[in-house]
């Protein structure tokens, strides 16, 4: 999903709404991997607060650029914390809370027919067709690059990869189509019902696949800061965290 497409989508969602209607809405820029728990929680919040929550989904970097360009929206949930550090100096990212943790895993075809081990170096096996995320568009690609750079094998894996995919959803779709034997992806997505019958996750050493905090960040140009804070608190609550756990994520108490 391109940045231009995301920006056009956001503008179409809001440009035709009267000011009063805009004041009763929240727009969340949500990384692809977290869309399912955020959607479920948004529907609950809508009912309780009598508002509308709109979710713009895509790669974490593309989402930030869309928010920056449009100056429309309230909250930003990237797939890993590096995006906050990368863009903090621009002044658009305000207060936040940790609402869970992402963790990378090796994904293989269901049943692991190629007998792939829980080691990222397996991606260099000559008998495997692999795909990886694109580091320029989404959190899964950025974390893949960080992990494999730390192991000293990123250039070799990129050279071997059949395709670079924009986000975790695209990776899973390619795996379900049988286009690769192995990949790296966010672990939680292997447990989504439509993925679980096609792929399985092989855990990696936590020293290699370090859990990455999910930061739900308030945008400083939000027109609804009080409501945004209430939504953040709801997601970080025990009720919200139970839903994150249900969708395969580590909760915000998992790492101390």
Steps between C-alpha positions, in 0.01 A plus 500: 500500500669823383530826692307687226215248521487533878494879484220501243302255715533717809401816314198330344385376840501844655478770233123470452411495871360810673704642787255375765525142368879518500496596868321174581751278326837348565738406220765243587801429278554130576773268378363198312595244765292666776185566296299208639524580873470873432188444288335290770586756768389790281154349459466469877616858550260628236205344680599636839588853389247536217769605252653365180853357488664481158811288443754579229717191460829442323876486545622700800721740306237559232243573772721757669567678172127507427425653842780751458378611158127518581517630861178306552458239771543425866709191573792306348582135575815384318623144512814579697630788717777613265250709302443726800872554545550556130232770470479647850696813411235601246259576783196303380523213750385575854422290807470124472441178690635150441204285391681172434802347333578371153754223452648357183500132407596278209190413296487175306235309310257305719660181626849636427561269200856633451590429865615856564663563838451797732805686374494806273804361315265239353386773260832453317436134423536444126196273484260763637306770319465796734328838515553784749345833587612825340682714759386820328125452543406311815603387846543135404761594240672741735523243777618235254783731395594576862502132597694379200746790515577399858572149372708636211291330230252764380667572160520127425134444591384797290699371203342157540141616555254437218297809597495791745152544643348825634348371825409197710170442319668485159755255639229270631304516174811399306566213739139381468538502122803274540742756358765439767621233741599738777493861612527722806178653629331626814421191706142596594382488138568125482213449745240696301237242394541564126878453526522216752387234254777593255806611697661439834746701706832365622623692802842662491735567789364811680853642491466502121126570471464756775142591597417845361273735693178611330459871573156654454602862441285812512550731202568858607263643237203289620174694527380255766784470755278416798315226313830374357646466849188313614540257209869447582414428864232253387742310275760487780244378758464137602193469278692630201802284575286186520393565141862553392592167660208332323648608168842350579688803632702530819324742733643817651601317819699232321829693510623662819 
